Amino acid sequence: MPTTVPATLRTLAIFETFARERRELSNAEVARLIGLPESSTSDLLHTLHEAGYLLRTVRTRRFYPTRRLLDLARQASEKDPLAAFAAEAVAALSERTGETAIAGRPDGMRVQVVGVQPGSHPLRYMLAPGERLAMHASALGKALLALLPPDEMRRAIRARPLRPVGPSSITDPDRLEAAIEEVRARGWAWVADEAGEGVAALAIAGLVGDEPLAVSLAGPASRLRNSRGSYLAALAEVRPLIFGDLARS
């Protein structure tokens, strides 16, 4: 069973302290700010200095981060980590159900699709990464709206007119607000004929790191209605794998 490494948390606390203070700091100041003995802090700062992650001023012997950590983070972020994560998440979900699985993140009042795994059924829902879906008319969007605090959710759905996308799209803000509260209470979203006639979807949402992400199963409405129980079980299975052990079951 993995365990938390205190030295790693202390190292991260040092960088968070520099980010907050935005100035050179002495060993004693860093120790006080992160709540460690000066001897332990000195060892950490010395290690980071030797590794090239901190510089030390010539006269006052105070520390400040170099660009090395920033450069490494920038290189890593050139590939969207959430997209890579989403691709694996939807693959796992699609394997369990045979339906098309989709992952999306918020983009204003739309959902940006960041991962798709087409289903194995001859009749299946098709979508491509990069496409954007209406937040108010998709299961992904409703699940993401339910992650917001209630006041923020209300402001979001009233920020602009809600236009019909499918024959059952909800365009009244009060009705949509009530629907989102239902999603919040039960932990999953369901839409049928809202994003398109004959299409239904189930979705759950949570945080990956600090980024909101939703995953859904989508397909013909009749098939999803008949299989809703087993598909909800599949979503419950993958929820802790995607969003962590603290995700709501």
N, C-alpha and C positions, 0 to 999 in steps of 0.2 A: 504493500500500500504506500503510495507516494507521501512524503512528509514535507512540511514547509522548512526551508533552509533559512535560519535567522540571518546569516551573513549576507545572503542575497537581498533580503528585505532591508537591511541596514544600508547596503550599497545604494539601493533605489531611493531610500530616504535621503541620502546625501545629495543625489541629483535633484530630487524634489525640493530640497532646502535651497540649493543654489537657484533653482528656477523661481522660487518664491521671493528670495532675498534680492536677487539680481545685483550682487556685489561680491567682492573678494571677501573671504572669511578665513579667520584663523582656526587652528585646531580646536582651541577652547570654545570658540563661538559655535563651530559645527557640533561639538560634543554637547553643548547646552541645548542647541536647537533640536537635535534628534534624540536627546535623552540618554546618551551613553557615557561611560567613563572616558576621560581624555586619552588614556592609554589604548583602549580599544579603537577609538576614533582615529588616533594617530596611525595605527597599523593599517586601517582601511584607507585613509588618505594617502599614506605612503605607497600602498599597493596600486591605487588608481593613478598616482603620479608616475610611478615607474612604468605602468602600462600605457602611458600617454593620454589618459583621459582627463588628467588635471594638470594645470601649470602652477608654478609657485613663483610669486613675485620676488625680485632680487633683494630688496631692502627689508620689506615688512614680513616676508616669508608667509604670505597669505595665499590661499588656494582659490582657483577658479577653473571651471571646466574648459577644456579645449574644444575644437570643432569635431573631434574624432567620433564621439557618440552621435552627433547630429549627422555627420556624413554617412555613418553606418545605417542610421534610421532612414535616411533619405534613399539610400540604395535599396534597402529592403522594401520600402514603400512604393518603389517603381512598379512592382507587381502588386496589384490590389489584394491584400491578404484576405479580405472578406469574401472576394469572389472565389478564391481558391478553397476557402472553408465551405462556402455555400455549395460548390460543385460536389464536394464529398457528401455533404448533408443530404442533398436532393437525390444523389445516387443511392444512398442507403434507404431513403424513404421509397423511392420508385421500385427498388428491388423487393421490398416487403409487400408491395401492393399491385405492381404492374401498371399503375396509373402514372400519368405525367406528374412529376414533382417540380415545384418552382420555388425559388427563394428570391426575396425582394427586400429592399430597404427604402426608407422614406426619401422622397425627393419633392419637398414642398407638399402640395396636396395630390401628389401622384406617387406611385410606387415604381422604383427602378428595378427591373428584373436583373439579378446578378448571377443567377444559376438556373439551368433547366436540364432535367433529365427526361426525355420523351418516354412515354409508357410503351408497354409491349403489346397492348390490345390493337387490333386492326383499326378500330375507331377510337381515336385519342385526340386530346387537346394539344395544339401545337403553338409554341411561342419561342421567341429567340432572346438571348441575353441582350440587355440594352434597351429593350422595349419598355414603355412606361404604361402603367395601368392607373385608372382612376381610383383614388384612395377610397372614395365613398361607395364604389360599386364592386369592389373586389374583396375576396376573403382575406388576401394578404393585407390590403389597406385597412380593413376593419380590425384585424388582429393588431396591427401597428397602432391604430388610433386608441385601442383599449390599453396600450402600454402608457399612454399619456396621463398625467394627472387630470381629473375631471374638468377643472377650469380651463386648462390648456386645450383639452380635447374640444370643449365647446367653442372656444375661440377659433380653432382650426376649421371646424366644419361650417362655421358662419363667416369665414374669411372671404368667400366668393360663392356665387350661385352654384347649386348642385345640379348638374345637367344630366338628363337621362342617357344611359349608355346601352341598357337593354330594356326589355319590356317591363321588368319588375324593379328597376333601379329606384332607390329611395331618394327623393329630391326635396323632401321636407326636413329642415334641420332638426326639429323636435323629434320626429320619428327616427331619424338617423341617430340622434343622441341616445334615445331609448334602446335602439338596437345595439349600440356600442356598449352600453351598460350591461346588457345581457351577455355580450361577448366577455366583458370583464369578469362577470360573475361565474360563468361556466368554464372559462379558460380556452375557448376555441371559437372560431368564426365559421359561419356557413352562409353561402350565397347560392341562389339558383335563379337563373334567368335575369340576373342583375347586370352582368358584364356582357351578356350575349344570350340570345334565345337558345334554350336547350343545353346550356353549359352550367355546371355547378362546381363548387370548390369548397374544401375545408382547409382551415389554416390555424396555425398557432404562431405565437411570436414571443420573443424574449430578447435579452441582451447577449451579445457576443463581445466580451470585453466590456466596453462602454457603448457599443454600437447596436442600435435596434435592428433586428432582422426577423423576418417572418418566412415560414415555409408552408407550402400548401400542396394539396393534391387536387387536380382539376381534371374533369372529363365530362362525358355525357351525363346530364342531370339524372336520367332514370337509373343508370348504373351506380352513380354515387349515392342516390337515395337508398337503393337496395343494399349497398355495402357500407353504409355510413358507420355502423357499429364496429365492423372490423377495421375500417380506415381510422376511426378515432383511436382504436387500440394501437394501431401502428404509429400514429402520431404520439401517443402516450409513451410508447417504447423509445422513440428517438428523441423525445423532448430532453431528457437528462444528458444524452449524448451531444446534443447541439447546444443547449443552454446551461448545462452544468447540473450538478446534484441538487442545487437549491431551487431549481425550476419547480413551478407549481405542478403538481400531478393532477 
